[in-house]
Structures are given as C-alpha cells and as structure tokens.
Amino acid sequence: MFDGNWRSAVNRGLDPIGAVLCRIGVNANAVTAFGIVMAAVAAVVIGRGELILGLVFLILTGLADALDGPIAKASGTSSVRGAFFDSVSDRACDALLIAGFAWYLGSTEPGHIFMLPLALMAVTSLVSYQRAKAESLGLDAKGGLMERAERFFVLGAGLAFSFVMIPILWAMLVLTAATALYRFAKVWRQTNSLHSV
C-alpha cells in the first residue's frame, strides 16, 4: 500500500537528505550495515523487555533503510551489488526484529504465544519472496495491505502500546497473509494474460 500511494512523495522528501549525507561522506552501504546493527540491538532490548528503548532502535533501523537508497542515488553509486545488499539487509532486519518479539513473548507470556511472531516471520518471508520471484520473471508483485513500511509502523505500535501487543501481532499476521494472497493472485492474473497471448 505504501509503495503504491506514498513512495514517490517520501522519496522526494528524502532525496535532499540523501544528498546532504552524501556531501559529508556518508556511504550508502555503511548506512545499510548500520541498519542491520540497529535491528540486532533492537531485538536484544525488546527481548529483554525494554520496549520503549526497542522502539527507538526500531526507528533507527527504519531510518537507515529509508536513507541508504537516496544516499546511493546522490553519490551515483547505485549498483546491482548495493541493491542485493539492501534486499538481504531487509530480510535480516525483519528476522531480527520479529525474533526480538518472540523472545519477549516467550519470556513474559504463558503457553505457546511466542509462536505468533514466528508465524508472522514465515508469512512475511513469503510476501518478500513473491515480489522477488515475480520481478525475476519480469512480473509485478507489489502491493497489498501489509508491505514492509506498514510492518514497521505496526511493530512500532506494538512496542509503544504493549498492552495490546498480542492483538496487534494477530492483526498483522492476518493482514500479511492477506497481502501474500493478493500478490499471488496478482501474479497469477499476469501469467494468465501471458498464456493467452
């Protein structure tokens, strides 16, 4: 949803910031690596129950993810290698952050509710895989209610309002599953049109 409605506007706002950071010598790959480190720190502090501090590191992870592209663009260093690193970084950050939630719930809640974030990680991976595989085939699998930007906002809400963290994660799981189904159907329709040509 974010990609379809607000990505261009956000990029226009971030491009000048990327240009400033480029001028002072900030490297896009270093920012991507910084994001992974912030996600790892966030996972640890969330797992330890320091949720507001975890929210701070979640925001830093998101900022790094938002700024590495504009910095690469401003410096003229956009490349296949950088795009690959950024994509792998996104998946690593997702896994780390959701593992932090699983650790926290496993430490504070009875039963098997810690499996909820793990189920969310599985469906999130499916959503990301669908887009990557579709693009490798020359198809479009963007869109859905729960893309990466939305997941960051929802995880942040779970940290800020921890008393409703579990319902928020359930809602996120349902919406992420709906996104996976939407993307599957979208690609399926595109392949139908290819077969009919």
N, C-alpha and C positions, 0 to 999 in steps of 0.2 A: 504494500500500500504506500509506504514512504517513497520507494523508488518511483512509483507511478505518478505521485502527486507533488512531492516536495523536493525531490533530489536535486533538480536543476536550480531551484531557488537557494537551497542550502549551499550547493557548490559555488554559486555566485558570491555568496557571503563569505565562504571560506577561502576562495582563491586569493583575495588580498592578504589574508593572514598567512597563507602558504608562501606568498611572495616575500613578505617581511621576514619570515623564519628562514627562507632560503638565503636572503641577503645577509643574515647574520651567521650563516654557515651551518644551519641545521640540516642534517641528512635524512632523507625520507626513510631509508632502511633502518637507520638508528631509531627513528620515531616508531616504526613498526615493531622493532625489538623491544623498545620501551613499553609498548602496549602489552606485549606478552608478559613482561616482568610485572607490570601493574596488575594484570589478571591473576598471576600466580600469588601476588601479595594479597589481592582481594579474596582469593579462595581460602587462604590461610586465616585471615582475620574474620571472614564470615564463618568458617568452620569453628573458630574459637568463640563465636557468639558476639563479636564486636561489630554489630550490624551497621551502625551509622558510619564507622570507620570503613567498613566494607563498601558502603555506598560511595564514599569519597574515592576509593580506589577503582570502583566500577566506573565512575565518571571519568577518571583519568584514563582508564582503558578505552572508553568511548571517544575521548578527545584525540588520543593517539590514532585510533582507527579512522577518525574523520579527517585528520590533518596530513597523514602521510601521502595521500594522493595529491592534494593541492601543492605540497612541497615538491613532489616529484615533477609535477606539471610545470611549476615555476622554474625549476632548475633545468628542465629539459632532459631529465634522467629517467623518464618513464620507459619501462622496458618489460619484456616478457619475464625476465628474472624477477623484477620487482613485483609484477602482478602475481607471479606464482608465490613469492614470499608472503605477500599481503593476504592471499587466499588461504595459505596454510596457517598464517598467524590468526586469521579469523576463526578457523576451526579449533585451533589450540586454545584461544581465549574463551570460546564458547564452552569447551570441555572443562577448562579450569574453573570458570565461574560456576557452572552447574554442579561440578564436583564439590565446590565450597558449600552450596546449598544442601547437597546430600549429606555432607559431613555434619553440618549444623543440625539438620533434622534427625539424623541418626543419633546425635548426642543429646537432643532435648525432647524428642517425641517418642512415645512407645510404639511398639509394633513395627510394621514394615513401611511406614510412610516415607522413609528415606529413599525408597524405590521410585517415588514420584519424580524427583529430579532426574533420575537415571532414565526413566521412560521418556521424559522430556528431551533428554540428550539424544536418545535414539531417533525420535521423530524430527528433531532439529537437524540431525545429520542427514536424514532422508530429504528434507527440504533443500538443504545445500547441495546434496548430490544431484538431485533432479535438475537444478539450474546448471550445474557444471556439465553434466552429461548432455543435456539438451543443447547447450551452447557448443559443445564439441561436435554435435551433429548438425550445426547450423540452424537450430531451432531456438525458440524463445520460451523460457520457463519462469520469467519474472512475474511478480505479483503475489497476491494473497493477503490475508489479514494479519499474518504474524511473520514478517520478514525480520532481518537482523536488527534493524533500528528499533522496531517495535519491541523485540525481545529485550533489548537493553532497558527501554523505558519501563517495561513490566517488571523485570527483575529489580530495577531500582525502586519501584513502588513496593515490592515485597520486602525490601530492606528497610524502607522508610516507615512502613506500616506493618511491622512484623506480626501483629495480632491477627492479620488476615493473610499472612504469607501463604498458608496452605491452600485456601480458596483461590488466591491469585495464581498459584502454580497450576492448580487444576484447570482454571480458565485458560491459562497459557497453553497447557497441553492440548486442550480441545481445539483452540484456535490454530495452533501449529499443525495439528492433524488435519484440520480443515484446509490449511494452506497447502499441505502435501497433496491432498486430494484435488484441490483446484489446479495445482501445477501439473499433476498427472493428466487431468482431463484436458488442460490447455495444450499440452504436447501431443496428446492422443488425437485431438482435433486437427492439429497441424499435420500429423502423419497421415491422417485420412485424406486431407486435401492433396498431399503429395502422391498418394496411391491413385487418386482419381485423375491425375494429370496424364 
